[in-house]
Amino acid sequence: MFRENNTNLTIGEHLIYQNLPDDILARINKLINWDPFQQILVSLHPSKVGRKAYNPVQMLKILIIQQIYGHSDPEMELMLKGNLFYRRFLGLSAIDPVPDYSTISRFRSDLKSLNLYRRCFEELKRQLAQKGFELRSGKIIDARLVKAARRPGKDDDASFIKKGKKTVYGYKDHIAIDVKNEFVSEFVCTPANVHDSQVLDELLEGEEASVFADKAYDKQELRRRCRKKGIFCGVLAKARRNRPLSARQKKRNRIFSRIRAKVERVFGIFSLHLQREKARYVGLFANEIHLFLTCFTYNLLNLAWQMKRKEEIIRKT
């Protein structure tokens, strides 16, 4: 079914791993219980007949490393053979084999099957809630364009959209983050021409205390939904023909904009640190998986940052 790693590390390997300084991967490892992810991903290779597959949690961790450090699949194969920080994160001894680049690529594609990547994301949210980071108190929703990996016409799922004077060919990342701690709670990838408001149902869970969004979401349908469910509506008001904004609406917009701006920081981290400045793959499914890995890895990093901040506050008191 799955390959078993050599769990009997030598004394030398134990000493080497123990003396390595704690990096972000080590901190993540201490914060996350990976057993539930094993149970979710075991259905990828259920057969006990044939060649044994690599452990799926290790494969998921490899994709997390790629999101943080930007390695291509061939680079990742090479780095796994000699990088001690990576091998410690994966729990590998010196003699344990590592997957080749085609196996890494295939696993990334396999995550789409059985909706397993969604189940993994829900499990991470469950563990975040256990640690005190409840993601339903309030949400900020937004979307941004990402250019396609190929030239126009070379990706059947990508589409054109005009933004101002600029025409973009690609996809649109839609996300919802929690207001307080800025964890991503939901995500959807669509072709670029899908309007932001069309994926509201997939971003909202119905139990939010408040919703904040920019003017693209200023629709009566959303405002009616918020009123019906007692949700505070922090959507920026948009001026319309012969209906300019009142002074009160402008003041509310300024207040809500400061809250909504938090999502721009998240998108900035996606671009600058998590390899999601533009689409890296061809096709909607592949880019949905890439967005999942970006959001999943971002939440892991944010958890590590939040816990470190808590520890520093406790030390100072």
Salt bridges, closest charged atoms under 4 A:
ASP22 OD2 - LYS30 NZ 2.63
ASP23 OD1 - ARG88 NH2 3.31
ASP73 OD1 - ARG108 NH2 2.70
GLU77 OE2 - LYS81 NZ 3.72
GLU122 OE2 - LYS125 NZ 3.33
GLU123 OE2 - ARG126 NH2 2.70
ASP142 OD2 - ARG260 NH1 2.83
ASP173 OD1 - ARG276 NH2 2.85
GLU182 OE2 - ARG265 NH2 2.46
GLU186 OE2 - LYS125 NZ 2.76
ASP196 OD1 - LYS172 NZ 2.86
ASP201 OD1 - ARG225 NH2 2.49
GLU205 OE2 - LYS125 NZ 3.25
GLU205 OE2 - ARG136 NE 3.73
GLU205 OE1 - LYS139 NZ 2.90
GLU207 OE1 - ARG136 NH1 2.74
GLU208 OE2 - LYS139 NZ 3.16
ASP218 OD1 - ARG223 NE 2.91
ASP218 OD2 - ARG240 NH1 3.29
GLU221 OE2 - ARG225 NH2 4.00
GLU264 OE2 - ARG260 NH2 3.25
GLU288 OE2 - ARG118 NH2 2.78
